Amino acid sequence: MLKQIKYLSEALLACIYFLVCYLLPLEVASSLSGKLLEIIGCLFKANKVAYKNLTLCFPNLSEQEKHKIIKKMWNNLGRVIGEIPHWQTMSSKKFTEQVTICDYSNGGFQKVKSALFLSAHYGNWEIFPRFLKENNLNLSLVYRPANNPFVDYIISRARHKHGILLIKKGIGGIRKIMESLKLGHLIGMLVDQKTNDGIEVPFFNLPARTTSAPANLALKFNIPIYLACVTRIRGAQYKIEIFPAIIASTEENTHSITSRINLKMEQWIRKDPTQWFWVHKRWDKKLYYD
């Protein structure tokens, strides 16, 4: 009962927060939400996880440099949250004004019947589904539900406005992914977080449990893998980069393909570490023992 009350309270606060952000102009909502989380982010337990991750990945950084990166990370995350209500209702004209597209695949993703679209919790990952909608492409998004079922409903409802089919991670999700592929849908996944049943491949020169699902699907169904990076340029202005397809060949295995995916995402993060979600325990849990 207490947990239900807690969940309902959190959901109510989320609704109020999103409503306030919606009523404000996009840039104002983004800026204020970013500044708010920048101030209070240091109070969360996850702040220590971010420091640990930065120490693991960039051992030569000073404490001052790590503090600066984490402060900007919280600001970016706050902006992501504050912008969510606007991406759902924004006109196509406004969207093209806010988002620049760099398609290094030369439109390849628009010519295939089915494909995998992979990204990371980097920049603003929430706007990519809107981009696909603008291009009249069907997307099935594989996701992990929020712990709070009411908050999960709010987020899922917002994503449904883009015509997205949501697939929960798990055994049942594999069947739905295969059904979506048969329908000619693009399959979207965020694959930068730890998966306990994944395979160990390098990420920042450390072994990291990573989902093997994209590589397995690419090999089994002979479909291309596209990596897409959404980078914040300034304020609520973004650049979406779509990279040339990774074509799984019979000479490659699951491990080598997954390693290529991790390496590409690592390159994005190294380019601007302030835009990645450092608060996730990405590596072996033993590394986080104090």
C-alpha positions in Angstrom: 0.0 0.0 0.0 2.8 2.4 0.9 4.6 1.6 -2.3 1.4 2.3 -4.3 1.0 5.7 -2.6 4.7 6.5 -3.3 4.3 5.5 -6.9 1.1 7.6 -7.3 2.8 10.6 -5.6 5.8 10.4 -8.0 3.5 10.1 -11.0 1.5 13.1 -9.9 4.6 15.2 -9.5 5.8 14.0 -12.9 2.5 15.1 -14.5 2.7 18.5 -12.9 6.3 18.9 -13.9 5.6 17.9 -17.5 2.6 20.3 -17.6 4.7 23.2 -16.4 7.4 22.4 -18.9 4.8 22.2 -21.7 3.3 25.6 -20.8 6.8 27.2 -21.0 8.5 27.9 -24.3 10.8 25.0 -25.4 14.1 26.9 -24.7 12.9 28.1 -21.3 11.7 24.7 -20.2 14.9 23.1 -21.3 17.1 25.7 -19.6 15.2 25.8 -16.3 14.9 22.0 -16.1 18.6 21.6 -16.8 19.6 24.1 -14.2 17.3 22.5 -11.6 18.8 19.0 -12.0 22.3 20.5 -12.2 21.7 21.9 -8.7 20.0 18.9 -7.0 21.8 16.1 -9.0 24.7 16.1 -6.6 22.3 15.1 -3.8 21.5 11.7 -5.4 23.3 8.5 -4.6 23.8 8.1 -8.4 26.2 11.0 -8.3 28.8 8.8 -6.6 28.3 6.2 -9.4 29.0 8.9 -12.0 32.3 9.8 -10.2 33.3 6.1 -10.1 32.5 5.6 -13.8 34.5 8.7 -14.8 37.5 7.5 -12.7 37.3 4.1 -14.5 37.1 5.5 -18.0 39.3 8.6 -17.6 41.8 7.8 -14.8 43.9 10.9 -15.6 41.1 13.4 -15.0 41.4 15.6 -12.0 38.6 15.9 -9.4 37.8 19.3 -10.7 37.5 18.0 -14.2 35.2 15.2 -13.1 33.1 17.6 -11.1 32.7 19.8 -14.2 31.7 16.9 -16.5 29.1 15.5 -14.0 27.6 18.9 -13.4 27.1 19.3 -17.2 25.7 15.7 -17.3 23.0 16.6 -14.8 22.2 19.7 -16.8 21.8 17.7 -20.0 19.6 15.1 -18.3 17.4 17.9 -16.8 17.1 19.4 -20.3 16.1 16.0 -21.7 13.3 15.7 -19.2 12.1 19.3 -19.6 12.0 19.0 -23.4 9.9 15.8 -23.5 6.4 17.4 -23.6 7.5 19.6 -26.5 8.8 16.9 -28.8 5.4 15.2 -28.6 3.4 18.2 -29.9 5.9 20.1 -32.0 5.1 20.9 -35.6 7.2 19.4 -38.4 8.4 22.9 -39.3 9.6 23.6 -35.7 11.2 20.1 -35.5 13.3 20.8 -38.6 14.4 24.1 -37.2 15.6 22.5 -34.0 17.2 19.3 -35.4 19.9 19.0 -38.1 20.2 15.7 -39.8 23.6 14.3 -40.9 22.9 11.1 -42.8 26.1 9.4 -43.6 24.2 6.3 -44.8 23.0 8.3 -47.8 19.4 7.4 -47.1 20.2 3.7 -46.8 18.0 3.2 -43.8 15.0 4.4 -45.8 15.5 1.8 -48.6 15.6 -1.4 -46.5 12.6 -3.4 -45.6 13.8 -3.9 -42.0 16.7 -2.8 -40.0 18.0 -2.3 -36.4 18.5 1.2 -35.1 20.8 1.4 -32.1 21.7 4.4 -30.0 22.8 5.3 -26.5 21.6 7.4 -23.5 23.5 10.3 -25.1 22.4 13.8 -26.0 18.7 13.5 -26.2 17.8 9.9 -27.1 14.0 10.7 -26.8 13.8 12.7 -30.0 15.0 10.0 -32.4 11.6 8.3 -32.6 10.1 11.7 -33.7 12.7 11.9 -36.4 11.6 8.5 -37.8 8.0 9.6 -37.7 8.9 12.6 -39.7 10.3 10.2 -42.3 7.1 8.1 -42.3 9.0 5.0 -40.9 7.5 2.5 -38.5 9.4 1.9 -35.3 9.2 -0.8 -32.7 11.1 0.3 -29.6 12.6 -2.2 -27.2 12.7 -0.7 -23.7 13.0 -1.5 -20.0 9.9 -0.3 -18.2 10.3 2.3 -15.4 10.2 0.9 -11.9 7.2 3.1 -11.2 4.3 1.6 -13.3 2.4 4.9 -13.3 5.4 6.9 -14.5 6.0 4.2 -17.1 2.4 4.6 -18.3 3.0 8.4 -18.7 6.2 7.9 -20.7 4.8 5.1 -22.8 1.7 7.1 -23.7 3.9 10.0 -24.9 5.9 7.6 -27.1 2.7 6.1 -28.5 1.9 9.5 -29.9 4.6 8.9 -32.4 3.0 5.6 -33.5 5.7 3.6 -31.8 5.1 0.0 -30.9 6.7 -0.6 -27.5 8.4 -4.0 -26.8 9.4 -4.8 -23.2 12.8 -6.4 -22.7 12.7 -10.0 -21.9 11.9 -13.5 -23.3 8.5 -12.4 -24.6 10.1 -9.4 -26.3 12.1 -11.6 -28.7 8.9 -13.0 -30.2 7.5 -9.5 -30.7 10.7 -8.3 -32.3 10.5 -11.1 -34.8 6.9 -10.2 -35.5 7.8 -6.5 -36.0 10.6 -7.5 -38.4 8.1 -9.4 -40.5 5.9 -6.3 -40.6 8.8 -4.3 -42.0 9.3 -2.3 -38.8 12.6 -0.7 -37.8 13.7 -2.1 -34.4 15.1 0.6 -32.0 17.3 -0.2 -29.0 19.4 1.7 -26.5 22.3 -0.7 -26.0 24.8 1.2 -23.8 23.7 -0.1 -20.5 24.7 -3.3 -18.6 22.8 -6.5 -19.4 23.4 -9.3 -16.9 22.7 -12.0 -19.5 24.8 -10.3 -22.1 28.3 -11.1 -23.4 31.5 -9.5 -22.2 33.0 -7.2 -24.7 35.4 -4.2 -24.2 33.9 -0.8 -23.4 36.4 1.9 -22.4 39.0 -0.9 -22.3 37.1 -2.7 -19.5 35.0 -5.9 -19.9 31.4 -4.9 -20.0 28.3 -7.1 -20.1 26.5 -6.0 -23.3 23.4 -7.3 -25.0 24.1 -9.6 -27.9 20.6 -9.3 -29.3 21.4 -6.9 -32.1 24.2 -9.0 -33.4 22.2 -12.2 -33.1 19.2 -10.7 -35.0 21.4 -9.2 -37.7 23.1 -12.6 -38.3 19.9 -14.6 -38.1 17.7 -12.4 -40.3 20.5 -10.8 -42.5 19.4 -7.2 -41.7 21.6 -4.1 -41.4 22.5 -2.3 -38.2 22.4 1.5 -38.1 23.9 3.5 -35.3 22.4 6.9 -34.6 23.8 9.5 -32.4 21.8 12.5 -31.1 24.1 15.3 -30.0 23.1 18.5 -28.2 24.6 21.4 -30.1 23.4 24.2 -27.8 20.2 24.8 -25.8 17.5 22.7 -27.4 19.3 22.4 -30.8 20.4 19.0 -31.9 22.3 17.1 -34.5 21.3 13.6 -35.5 24.0 11.5 -37.1 23.1 8.3 -38.9 26.2 6.2 -39.7 26.7 3.7 -42.5 25.2 0.3 -41.9 27.0 -2.5 -40.2 26.4 -5.5 -42.4 26.8 -8.7 -40.5 28.8 -11.2 -42.6 29.2 -14.9 -42.2 32.9 -14.3 -41.4 31.9 -12.3 -38.2 30.4 -13.6 -35.0 28.3 -12.1 -32.3 31.3 -11.0 -30.2 33.0 -9.1 -33.0 29.8 -7.3 -34.1 28.9 -6.3 -30.6 32.5 -5.0 -30.1 32.2 -2.8 -33.1 28.9 -1.3 -31.7 30.5 -0.6 -28.3 33.6 1.0 -29.9 31.4 3.4 -32.0 29.5 4.5 -28.9 32.6 4.9 -26.9 33.9 7.3 -29.6 30.8 9.4 -29.2 31.2 9.6 -25.4 34.9 10.4 -25.6 34.1 13.3 -28.0 31.8 14.9 -25.4 31.5 13.0 -22.1 29.1 15.5 -20.6 26.3 14.2 -22.8 26.4 10.5 -21.6 24.4 9.0 -18.8 27.2 8.3 -16.3 24.9 7.4 -13.4 24.4 3.7 -14.5 26.6 0.9 -13.1 27.8 -0.1 -16.5 30.7 -2.5 -15.4 31.2 -5.4 -13.0 29.5 -4.7 -9.7 32.8 -5.4 -7.8 34.2 -2.2 -9.2 31.6 -0.2 -7.3 32.4 -1.6 -3.9 33.9 1.1 -1.6 
